Amino acid sequence: MFFNMDKTIFFIDGAYLSFISKYFGNGMPIKYKIEKFVIAVCSDLKLFCDEIY
């Protein structure tokens, strides 16, 4: 099986991600690695993450 994966440049606002992680962590920030988060999002959308900013 062949997937056509488009190259993607992922721009992320770290401060906003930290802010919303408190919402999903019931008031406590969730510990996460940005690289793993971006790869998981791109994988779900069948995209190839070329760069993260």
C-alpha distance matrix in Angstrom:
0.0 3.8 6.7 10.1 12.4 16.0 18.7 21.2 24.8 25.9 29.6 31.0 34.6 35.4 38.6 37.1 34.3 37.1 39.1 36.5 35.6 39.1 38.4 35.4 37.3 40.4 42.6 41.4 38.9 35.6 34.7 31.4 29.9 29.0 26.1 24.5 25.2 23.7 20.5 20.2 20.9 18.5 15.7 16.6 16.6 13.3 15.6 16.4 20.0 21.9 25.3 27.3 30.9
3.8 0.0 3.8 6.6 9.2 12.6 15.3 18.1 21.7 23.2 26.9 28.7 32.4 33.3 36.7 35.3 32.7 35.6 37.7 35.2 34.5 38.2 37.6 34.8 36.8 40.0 41.9 40.7 38.0 34.8 33.9 30.4 28.6 27.3 24.4 23.2 23.9 21.9 18.8 19.1 19.4 16.5 14.3 15.6 14.9 11.3 13.0 13.5 17.3 18.8 22.4 24.7 28.1
6.7 3.8 0.0 3.8 5.8 9.4 12.3 14.7 18.4 19.7 23.4 25.1 28.8 29.9 33.2 31.7 29.2 32.3 34.2 31.8 31.3 34.9 34.3 31.7 33.9 37.0 38.8 37.7 34.9 31.9 31.2 27.6 25.9 24.3 21.6 20.6 20.8 18.7 15.9 16.2 16.1 13.1 11.2 12.4 11.3 7.7 9.4 10.4 14.2 16.1 19.5 21.6 24.9
10.1 6.6 3.8 0.0 3.8 6.4 9.7 12.4 16.2 18.0 21.6 23.8 27.5 29.0 32.3 30.8 28.7 31.9 33.8 31.5 31.4 35.1 34.5 32.2 34.5 37.6 39.2 38.2 35.3 32.5 31.8 28.2 26.3 24.2 21.6 21.1 21.1 18.4 16.1 16.9 16.2 12.8 12.0 13.3 11.2 7.9 8.2 9.3 13.0 14.3 17.8 20.1 23.2
12.4 9.2 5.8 3.8 0.0 3.8 6.5 8.9 12.7 14.4 18.1 20.2 24.0 25.3 28.7 27.4 25.2 28.4 30.4 28.4 28.2 31.9 31.6 29.4 31.6 34.8 36.2 35.1 32.0 29.3 28.4 24.8 22.7 20.5 17.9 17.7 17.7 14.8 12.7 13.9 13.1 9.5 9.3 11.2 9.0 5.8 4.8 5.5 9.2 10.8 14.2 16.4 19.5
16.0 12.6 9.4 6.4 3.8 0.0 3.8 6.3 10.0 12.2 15.7 18.3 22.1 23.9 27.1 25.9 24.1 27.5 29.4 27.6 27.8 31.5 31.2 29.4 31.7 34.9 36.0 34.9 31.7 29.4 28.6 24.9 22.8 20.1 17.8 18.3 17.9 14.5 13.3 14.9 13.4 9.8 10.9 12.6 9.8 7.7 5.1 5.7 8.3 9.2 12.3 14.7 17.4
18.7 15.3 12.3 9.7 6.5 3.8 0.0 3.8 7.0 9.8 13.3 16.2 19.9 21.6 25.0 24.2 22.6 25.8 27.9 26.5 26.6 30.4 30.5 28.9 31.0 34.3 35.0 33.7 30.3 28.1 27.1 23.4 20.9 18.0 15.6 16.8 16.6 13.0 12.1 14.6 13.3 9.7 11.6 13.9 11.5 9.8 6.3 4.8 5.9 5.7 8.8 11.5 14.2
21.2 18.1 14.7 12.4 8.9 6.3 3.8 0.0 3.8 6.2 9.6 12.5 16.2 18.1 21.4 20.5 19.0 22.3 24.3 23.1 23.4 27.1 27.2 25.8 28.0 31.2 31.7 30.6 27.2 25.2 24.4 20.8 18.5 15.3 13.5 15.0 14.2 10.4 10.6 13.0 11.1 8.1 11.0 12.9 10.5 10.2 6.4 5.7 4.7 5.4 7.0 8.8 11.2
24.8 21.7 18.4 16.2 12.7 10.0 7.0 3.8 0.0 3.8 6.6 9.8 13.4 15.4 18.7 18.2 17.1 20.2 22.3 21.6 22.0 25.6 26.1 25.1 27.1 30.3 30.4 29.1 25.6 24.0 23.1 19.6 17.2 13.7 12.4 14.7 13.8 10.1 11.3 14.0 12.1 10.0 13.3 15.2 13.2 13.4 9.8 8.7 6.0 5.6 4.9 6.0 7.6
25.9 23.2 19.7 18.0 14.4 12.2 9.8 6.2 3.8 0.0 3.8 6.3 10.1 11.9 15.2 14.6 13.3 16.5 18.5 17.8 18.2 21.8 22.3 21.4 23.4 26.5 26.6 25.4 21.9 20.4 19.7 16.4 14.3 10.7 10.2 12.4 10.8 7.3 9.7 11.9 9.8 8.8 12.4 13.9 12.4 13.5 10.4 10.0 6.9 8.0 6.3 4.8 6.2
29.6 26.9 23.4 21.6 18.1 15.7 13.3 9.6 6.6 3.8 0.0 3.8 6.9 9.5 12.4 11.9 11.5 14.6 16.3 16.2 17.1 20.4 21.0 20.8 22.7 25.6 25.1 24.2 20.6 19.8 19.4 16.5 14.8 11.0 11.7 14.2 12.2 9.5 12.6 14.5 12.3 12.1 15.8 16.8 15.4 17.0 14.1 13.8 10.6 11.2 8.6 6.0 4.8
31.0 28.7 25.1 23.8 20.2 18.3 16.2 12.5 9.8 6.3 3.8 0.0 3.8 6.0 8.9 8.4 7.8 10.8 12.6 12.6 13.5 16.7 17.5 17.4 19.2 22.0 21.4 20.4 16.9 16.3 16.1 13.5 12.4 8.8 10.6 12.9 10.4 8.8 12.4 13.8 11.8 12.7 16.2 16.8 16.2 18.2 15.8 15.8 12.5 13.7 10.9 7.5 6.2
34.6 32.4 28.8 27.5 24.0 22.1 19.9 16.2 13.4 10.1 6.9 3.8 0.0 3.8 5.6 5.5 6.2 8.7 10.0 10.9 12.3 14.8 15.9 16.6 18.1 20.6 19.5 18.7 15.3 15.6 15.8 14.0 13.5 10.4 13.1 15.2 12.7 11.9 15.7 16.6 14.7 16.2 19.5 19.8 19.4 21.7 19.5 19.6 16.3 17.3 14.3 10.7 8.5
35.4 33.3 29.9 29.0 25.3 23.9 21.6 18.1 15.4 11.9 9.5 6.0 3.8 0.0 3.8 5.5 5.0 6.1 8.6 10.0 10.4 12.8 14.7 15.3 16.0 18.7 17.4 16.0 12.4 12.7 12.5 11.1 10.8 8.4 11.7 13.7 11.6 11.8 15.4 16.3 15.2 17.1 19.9 20.5 20.7 22.9 20.8 20.6 17.2 18.3 15.2 11.4 9.6
38.6 36.7 33.2 32.3 28.7 27.1 25.0 21.4 18.7 15.2 12.4 8.9 5.6 3.8 0.0 3.8 5.5 5.1 6.2 8.8 9.9 11.3 13.3 14.8 15.4 17.5 15.5 14.6 11.5 12.9 13.5 13.1 13.6 11.8 15.3 17.0 14.6 15.2 18.9 19.3 18.1 20.2 23.1 23.2 23.5 25.9 24.1 24.1 20.8 22.0 18.8 15.1 12.9
37.1 35.3 31.7 30.8 27.4 25.9 24.2 20.5 18.2 14.6 11.9 8.4 5.5 5.5 3.8 0.0 3.8 5.3 4.9 6.2 8.4 10.2 11.1 12.6 14.1 16.0 14.6 14.4 11.6 12.8 14.1 13.5 14.5 12.4 15.8 17.0 14.0 14.5 18.2 18.1 16.3 18.8 21.6 21.2 21.3 24.2 22.7 23.3 20.3 22.0 19.2 15.6 13.8
34.3 32.7 29.2 28.7 25.2 24.1 22.6 19.0 17.1 13.3 11.5 7.8 6.2 5.0 5.5 3.8 0.0 3.8 5.4 5.3 6.0 8.9 10.1 10.5 11.9 14.5 13.7 12.9 9.7 9.8 11.0 10.0 11.1 9.3 12.8 13.5 10.4 11.5 15.1 14.8 13.4 16.2 18.7 18.4 19.0 21.7 20.4 21.0 18.1 20.2 17.7 14.0 13.2
37.1 35.6 32.3 31.9 28.4 27.5 25.8 22.3 20.2 16.5 14.6 10.8 8.7 6.1 5.1 5.3 3.8 0.0 3.8 5.6 5.1 6.8 9.3 10.2 10.4 12.8 11.3 10.0 6.7 7.9 9.1 9.4 11.2 10.4 14.2 14.8 12.4 14.1 17.5 17.1 16.4 19.3 21.5 21.3 22.3 24.9 23.7 24.0 21.0 22.9 20.2 16.4 15.4
39.1 37.7 34.2 33.8 30.4 29.4 27.9 24.3 22.3 18.5 16.3 12.6 10.0 8.6 6.2 4.9 5.4 3.8 0.0 3.8 5.5 5.7 7.3 9.5 10.3 11.7 9.8 9.8 7.7 9.8 12.0 12.7 14.8 13.9 17.6 18.0 15.1 16.8 20.2 19.5 18.3 21.3 23.6 22.9 23.7 26.6 25.6 26.3 23.5 25.5 22.9 19.2 17.9
36.5 35.2 31.8 31.5 28.4 27.6 26.5 23.1 21.6 17.8 16.2 12.6 10.9 10.0 8.8 6.2 5.3 5.6 3.8 0.0 3.8 5.2 5.1 6.6 8.6 10.2 9.6 10.1 8.2 9.2 11.9 12.2 14.6 13.7 17.1 16.9 13.6 15.4 18.6 17.2 15.9 19.2 21.2 20.0 21.0 24.2 23.6 24.7 22.3 24.8 22.6 19.1 18.4
35.6 34.5 31.3 31.4 28.2 27.8 26.6 23.4 22.0 18.2 17.1 13.5 12.3 10.4 9.9 8.4 6.0 5.1 5.5 3.8 0.0 3.8 5.3 5.1 5.9 8.6 8.4 7.7 5.2 5.4 8.3 9.0 12.0 11.9 15.4 14.7 11.9 14.4 17.3 15.8 15.2 18.7 20.3 19.4 21.0 23.8 23.4 24.3 21.9 24.4 22.4 18.9 18.6
39.1 38.2 34.9 35.1 31.9 31.5 30.4 27.1 25.6 21.8 20.4 16.7 14.8 12.8 11.3 10.2 8.9 6.8 5.7 5.2 3.8 0.0 3.8 5.5 4.9 6.2 4.8 4.9 4.2 6.5 9.9 11.8 15.0 15.3 18.9 18.2 15.6 18.2 21.0 19.5 19.0 22.5 24.0 22.9 24.5 27.5 27.2 28.1 25.7 28.1 25.9 22.3 21.8
38.4 37.6 34.3 34.5 31.6 31.2 30.5 27.2 26.1 22.3 21.0 17.5 15.9 14.7 13.3 11.1 10.1 9.3 7.3 5.1 5.3 3.8 0.0 3.8 5.5 5.6 5.8 7.7 7.8 9.0 12.7 14.0 17.2 17.2 20.5 19.5 16.4 18.9 21.6 19.6 18.6 22.3 23.7 22.1 23.5 26.8 26.8 28.2 26.2 28.9 27.0 23.6 23.2
35.4 34.8 31.7 32.2 29.4 29.4 28.9 25.8 25.1 21.4 20.8 17.4 16.6 15.3 14.8 12.6 10.5 10.2 9.5 6.6 5.1 5.5 3.8 0.0 3.8 5.6 7.6 8.2 7.9 7.5 11.1 12.0 15.4 15.7 18.7 17.1 14.2 17.0 19.2 16.8 16.3 20.1 21.0 19.3 21.3 24.4 24.7 26.1 24.4 27.4 25.9 22.7 22.9
37.3 36.8 33.9 34.5 31.6 31.7 31.0 28.0 27.1 23.4 22.7 19.2 18.1 16.0 15.4 14.1 11.9 10.4 10.3 8.6 5.9 4.9 5.5 3.8 0.0 3.8 5.6 5.1 5.7 5.5 9.2 11.3 14.9 16.1 19.2 17.5 15.2 18.5 20.5 18.4 18.5 22.2 22.9 21.7 23.9 26.7 27.0 28.0 26.1 28.9 27.2 23.9 24.1
40.4 40.0 37.0 37.6 34.8 34.9 34.3 31.2 30.3 26.5 25.6 22.0 20.6 18.7 17.5 16.0 14.5 12.8 11.7 10.2 8.6 6.2 5.6 5.6 3.8 0.0 3.8 5.7 8.1 9.0 12.7 15.1 18.7 19.8 22.9 21.3 18.9 22.0 24.2 21.8 21.7 25.5 26.2 24.6 26.8 29.8 30.2 31.4 29.6 32.4 30.7 27.3 27.3
42.6 41.9 38.8 39.2 36.2 36.0 35.0 31.7 30.4 26.6 25.1 21.4 19.5 17.4 15.5 14.6 13.7 11.3 9.8 9.6 8.4 4.8 5.8 7.6 5.6 3.8 0.0 3.8 6.6 9.1 12.6 15.2 18.7 19.6 23.1 22.1 19.7 22.6 25.2 23.3 23.1 26.7 27.9 26.6 28.5 31.5 31.5 32.5 30.2 32.8 30.6 27.0 26.5
41.4 40.7 37.7 38.2 35.1 34.9 33.7 30.6 29.1 25.4 24.2 20.4 18.7 16.0 14.6 14.4 12.9 10.0 9.8 10.1 7.7 4.9 7.7 8.2 5.1 5.7 3.8 0.0 3.8 6.4 9.3 12.4 15.9 17.3 20.7 19.7 17.9 21.0 23.4 21.8 22.1 25.6 26.6 25.8 27.9 30.6 30.4 31.0 28.6 31.0 28.8 25.3 24.9
38.9 38.0 34.9 35.3 32.0 31.7 30.3 27.2 25.6 21.9 20.6 16.9 15.3 12.4 11.5 11.6 9.7 6.7 7.7 8.2 5.2 4.2 7.8 7.9 5.7 8.1 6.6 3.8 0.0 3.8 6.4 9.2 12.5 13.7 17.1 16.5 14.6 17.6 20.1 18.9 19.2 22.5 23.8 23.3 25.2 27.8 27.3 27.7 25.1 27.4 25.1 21.5 21.2
35.6 34.8 31.9 32.5 29.3 29.4 28.1 25.2 24.0 20.4 19.8 16.3 15.6 12.7 12.9 12.8 9.8 7.9 9.8 9.2 5.4 6.5 9.0 7.5 5.5 9.0 9.1 6.4 3.8 0.0 3.8 6.2 9.9 11.6 14.7 13.4 11.8 15.2 17.2 15.8 16.5 19.9 20.8 20.4 22.7 25.0 24.8 25.1 22.8 25.3 23.3 20.0 20.3
34.7 33.9 31.2 31.8 28.4 28.6 27.1 24.4 23.1 19.7 19.4 16.1 15.8 12.5 13.5 14.1 11.0 9.1 12.0 11.9 8.3 9.9 12.7 11.1 9.2 12.7 12.6 9.3 6.4 3.8 0.0 3.8 7.1 9.7 12.5 11.4 10.8 14.2 15.9 15.1 16.4 19.4 20.1 20.5 22.8 24.6 24.1 23.9 21.4 23.7 21.7 18.5 19.1
31.4 30.4 27.6 28.2 24.8 24.9 23.4 20.8 19.6 16.4 16.5 13.5 14.0 11.1 13.1 13.5 10.0 9.4 12.7 12.2 9.0 11.8 14.0 12.0 11.3 15.1 15.2 12.4 9.2 6.2 3.8 0.0 3.8 6.3 8.8 7.7 7.2 10.5 12.2 11.7 13.2 15.9 16.7 17.4 19.6 21.2 20.5 20.1 17.7 20.0 18.1 15.1 16.1
29.9 28.6 25.9 26.3 22.7 22.8 20.9 18.5 17.2 14.3 14.8 12.4 13.5 10.8 13.6 14.5 11.1 11.2 14.8 14.6 12.0 15.0 17.2 15.4 14.9 18.7 18.7 15.9 12.5 9.9 7.1 3.8 0.0 3.8 5.5 5.4 6.3 8.7 10.1 10.8 12.5 14.4 15.4 16.9 18.8 19.9 18.7 17.7 15.0 16.9 15.0 12.3 13.6
29.0 27.3 24.3 24.2 20.5 20.1 18.0 15.3 13.7 10.7 11.0 8.8 10.4 8.4 11.8 12.4 9.3 10.4 13.9 13.7 11.9 15.3 17.2 15.7 16.1 19.8 19.6 17.3 13.7 11.6 9.7 6.3 3.8 0.0 3.8 5.5 5.0 6.1 8.5 9.8 10.6 12.2 14.0 15.5 16.7 17.9 16.3 15.4 12.3 14.1 12.0 8.8 10.1
26.1 24.4 21.6 21.6 17.9 17.8 15.6 13.5 12.4 10.2 11.7 10.6 13.1 11.7 15.3 15.8 12.8 14.2 17.6 17.1 15.4 18.9 20.5 18.7 19.2 22.9 23.1 20.7 17.1 14.7 12.5 8.8 5.5 3.8 0.0 3.8 5.4 5.3 6.1 8.6 10.0 10.6 12.0 14.3 15.5 16.0 14.2 12.7 9.8 11.5 9.9 7.8 10.3
24.5 23.2 20.6 21.1 17.7 18.3 16.8 15.0 14.7 12.4 14.2 12.9 15.2 13.7 17.0 17.0 13.5 14.8 18.0 16.9 14.7 18.2 19.5 17.1 17.5 21.3 22.1 19.7 16.5 13.4 11.4 7.7 5.4 5.5 3.8 0.0 3.8 5.5 5.1 6.1 8.6 9.9 10.3 12.3 14.3 14.9 14.0 13.1 11.0 13.6 12.8 11.0 13.7
25.2 23.9 20.8 21.1 17.7 17.9 16.6 14.2 13.8 10.8 12.2 10.4 12.7 11.6 14.6 14.0 10.4 12.4 15.1 13.6 11.9 15.6 16.4 14.2 15.2 18.9 19.7 17.9 14.6 11.8 10.8 7.2 6.3 5.0 5.4 3.8 0.0 3.8 5.5 5.2 6.3 8.7 9.9 10.8 12.6 14.1 13.4 13.3 11.2 14.1 13.1 10.8 12.9
23.7 21.9 18.7 18.4 14.8 14.5 13.0 10.4 10.1 7.3 9.5 8.8 11.9 11.8 15.2 14.5 11.5 14.1 16.8 15.4 14.4 18.2 18.9 17.0 18.5 22.0 22.6 21.0 17.6 15.2 14.2 10.5 8.7 6.1 5.3 5.5 3.8 0.0 3.8 5.4 5.2 6.1 8.4 10.0 10.7 11.9 10.4 10.1 7.7 10.6 9.8 7.8 10.4
20.5 18.8 15.9 16.1 12.7 13.3 12.1 10.6 11.3 9.7 12.6 12.4 15.7 15.4 18.9 18.2 15.1 17.5 20.2 18.6 17.3 21.0 21.6 19.2 20.5 24.2 25.2 23.4 20.1 17.2 15.9 12.2 10.1 8.5 6.1 5.1 5.5 3.8 0.0 3.8 5.5 5.1 5.9 8.6 9.9 10.0 8.9 8.2 6.8 10.0 10.4 9.7 13.0
20.2 19.1 16.2 16.9 13.9 14.9 14.6 13.0 14.0 11.9 14.5 13.8 16.6 16.3 19.3 18.1 14.8 17.1 19.5 17.2 15.8 19.5 19.6 16.8 18.4 21.8 23.3 21.8 18.9 15.8 15.1 11.7 10.8 9.8 8.6 6.1 5.2 5.4 3.8 0.0 3.8 5.5 5.0 6.2 8.7 9.7 9.9 10.5 9.9 13.5 13.9 12.8 15.8
20.9 19.4 16.1 16.2 13.1 13.4 13.3 11.1 12.1 9.8 12.3 11.8 14.7 15.2 18.1 16.3 13.4 16.4 18.3 15.9 15.2 19.0 18.6 16.3 18.5 21.7 23.1 22.1 19.2 16.5 16.4 13.2 12.5 10.6 10.0 8.6 6.3 5.2 5.5 3.8 0.0 3.8 5.5 5.3 6.4 8.6 8.5 10.1 9.4 13.0 13.3 12.1 14.6
18.5 16.5 13.1 12.8 9.5 9.8 9.7 8.1 10.0 8.8 12.1 12.7 16.2 17.1 20.2 18.8 16.2 19.3 21.3 19.2 18.7 22.5 22.3 20.1 22.2 25.5 26.7 25.6 22.5 19.9 19.4 15.9 14.4 12.2 10.6 9.9 8.7 6.1 5.1 5.5 3.8 0.0 3.8 5.4 5.1 5.9 4.9 6.4 6.4 10.1 11.3 11.1 14.1
15.7 14.3 11.2 12.0 9.3 10.9 11.6 11.0 13.3 12.4 15.8 16.2 19.5 19.9 23.1 21.6 18.7 21.5 23.6 21.2 20.3 24.0 23.7 21.0 22.9 26.2 27.9 26.6 23.8 20.8 20.1 16.7 15.4 14.0 12.0 10.3 9.9 8.4 5.9 5.0 5.5 3.8 0.0 3.8 5.4 4.9 5.9 7.3 8.6 12.2 14.0 14.1 17.4
16.6 15.6 12.4 13.3 11.2 12.6 13.9 12.9 15.2 13.9 16.8 16.8 19.8 20.5 23.2 21.2 18.4 21.3 22.9 20.0 19.4 22.9 22.1 19.3 21.7 24.6 26.6 25.8 23.3 20.4 20.5 17.4 16.9 15.5 14.3 12.3 10.8 10.0 8.6 6.2 5.3 5.4 3.8 0.0 3.8 5.5 7.8 10.4 11.5 15.3 16.7 16.4 19.2
16.6 14.9 11.3 11.2 9.0 9.8 11.5 10.5 13.2 12.4 15.4 16.2 19.4 20.7 23.5 21.3 19.0 22.3 23.7 21.0 21.0 24.5 23.5 21.3 23.9 26.8 28.5 27.9 25.2 22.7 22.8 19.6 18.8 16.7 15.5 14.3 12.6 10.7 9.9 8.7 6.4 5.1 5.4 3.8 0.0 3.8 5.5 9.0 10.5 13.9 15.6 15.7 18.3
13.3 11.3 7.7 7.9 5.8 7.7 9.8 10.2 13.4 13.5 17.0 18.2 21.7 22.9 25.9 24.2 21.7 24.9 26.6 24.2 23.8 27.5 26.8 24.4 26.7 29.8 31.5 30.6 27.8 25.0 24.6 21.2 19.9 17.9 16.0 14.9 14.1 11.9 10.0 9.7 8.6 5.9 4.9 5.5 3.8 0.0 3.8 6.9 9.6 12.7 15.2 16.1 19.2
15.6 13.0 9.4 8.2 4.8 5.1 6.3 6.4 9.8 10.4 14.1 15.8 19.5 20.8 24.1 22.7 20.4 23.7 25.6 23.6 23.4 27.2 26.8 24.7 27.0 30.2 31.5 30.4 27.3 24.8 24.1 20.5 18.7 16.3 14.2 14.0 13.4 10.4 8.9 9.9 8.5 4.9 5.9 7.8 5.5 3.8 0.0 3.8 6.3 9.2 11.7 12.9 16.0
16.4 13.5 10.4 9.3 5.5 5.7 4.8 5.7 8.7 10.0 13.8 15.8 19.6 20.6 24.1 23.3 21.0 24.0 26.3 24.7 24.3 28.1 28.2 26.1 28.0 31.4 32.5 31.0 27.7 25.1 23.9 20.1 17.7 15.4 12.7 13.1 13.3 10.1 8.2 10.5 10.1 6.4 7.3 10.4 9.0 6.9 3.8 0.0 3.8 6.1 9.2 11.2 14.6
20.0 17.3 14.2 13.0 9.2 8.3 5.9 4.7 6.0 6.9 10.6 12.5 16.3 17.2 20.8 20.3 18.1 21.0 23.5 22.3 21.9 25.7 26.2 24.4 26.1 29.6 30.2 28.6 25.1 22.8 21.4 17.7 15.0 12.3 9.8 11.0 11.2 7.7 6.8 9.9 9.4 6.4 8.6 11.5 10.5 9.6 6.3 3.8 0.0 3.8 5.7 7.4 10.9
21.9 18.8 16.1 14.3 10.8 9.2 5.7 5.4 5.6 8.0 11.2 13.7 17.3 18.3 22.0 22.0 20.2 22.9 25.5 24.8 24.4 28.1 28.9 27.4 28.9 32.4 32.8 31.0 27.4 25.3 23.7 20.0 16.9 14.1 11.5 13.6 14.1 10.6 10.0 13.5 13.0 10.1 12.2 15.3 13.9 12.7 9.2 6.1 3.8 0.0 3.8 7.2 10.3
25.3 22.4 19.5 17.8 14.2 12.3 8.8 7.0 4.9 6.3 8.6 10.9 14.3 15.2 18.8 19.2 17.7 20.2 22.9 22.6 22.4 25.9 27.0 25.9 27.2 30.7 30.6 28.8 25.1 23.3 21.7 18.1 15.0 12.0 9.9 12.8 13.1 9.8 10.4 13.9 13.3 11.3 14.0 16.7 15.6 15.2 11.7 9.2 5.7 3.8 0.0 3.8 6.7
27.3 24.7 21.6 20.1 16.4 14.7 11.5 8.8 6.0 4.8 6.0 7.5 10.7 11.4 15.1 15.6 14.0 16.4 19.2 19.1 18.9 22.3 23.6 22.7 23.9 27.3 27.0 25.3 21.5 20.0 18.5 15.1 12.3 8.8 7.8 11.0 10.8 7.8 9.7 12.8 12.1 11.1 14.1 16.4 15.7 16.1 12.9 11.2 7.4 7.2 3.8 0.0 3.8
30.9 28.1 24.9 23.2 19.5 17.4 14.2 11.2 7.6 6.2 4.8 6.2 8.5 9.6 12.9 13.8 13.2 15.4 17.9 18.4 18.6 21.8 23.2 22.9 24.1 27.3 26.5 24.9 21.2 20.3 19.1 16.1 13.6 10.1 10.3 13.7 12.9 10.4 13.0 15.8 14.6 14.1 17.4 19.2 18.3 19.2 16.0 14.6 10.9 10.3 6.7 3.8 0.0
